[in-house]
Amino acid sequence: MNISSHLPDIVDAYISTRTQRLAKDKEAKELKDCEELLKDAIIAKYRESGINALGSVNGIVKMTTLKEPTALDWPSIYAYVQETGDFSLLHKRLSTAAIKEQTEEGVVLPGIGWSDVYKLSVSNPPRSE
């Protein structure tokens, strides 16, 4: 991709590319939603029929069953993590909203640093009538 050195051209290209991407993101979301509905329907039919695979002209769809953990009692889980120090059971990421809220309330949180994140926002140009 050849990027102009003229800032207004770069801004126009950015807005145009972003607009195209957002349209494709919307299309992809609609396809994903449809895919999820079809997947749910297949799983329901497989379970109802007692089968786990079916072939068609487009391919074979197999269903497998996995065991995944589900938190039933968060206080017990938190107590275990505090007692053992085994934080590998949890995801390591900060809750930006909670930290900002507490900071605004004057709470000084240990171990928190702040870094600049640069973002762009796009407004639609005024319409000529």
C-alpha positions, 0 to 999 in steps of 0.5 A: 500500500502506498501512503500519501505524505499529504495529511488530508489524503491520508485522512480520506484514505483512512475514513474510506478504508474504515468505512469499507471494513465496518461494512464487511464487519457487519456482513461477517457478523450477520454470517456468524449469527446465521452460522451460530443458529445453524450450529445450534440447530444441528447440535439439537438435531444430533442430540435428538437423533442420537447421532454425532456425524452426518455427511452431505455434498458439502462435507461432514459435520461431526459433533464432539462433547467436551467437559469444560469447567463452570463456576458454580460458587465464585466466593469459594473459588476466590477463597481457594485462589487467595488461600493457595495463591494459584492465580493460574485459575483466573485470566490475568487482565485488568478491568479498565472500567473498575480501575477508572471508577475507583481512581475517580473515587480517590482510591489509590490502587497498588501496582497500577500504571497508566500509559497513553493509548492513542485512538482516532474517532471519525465523524461524518462530514456535513451533508451538502443539501 
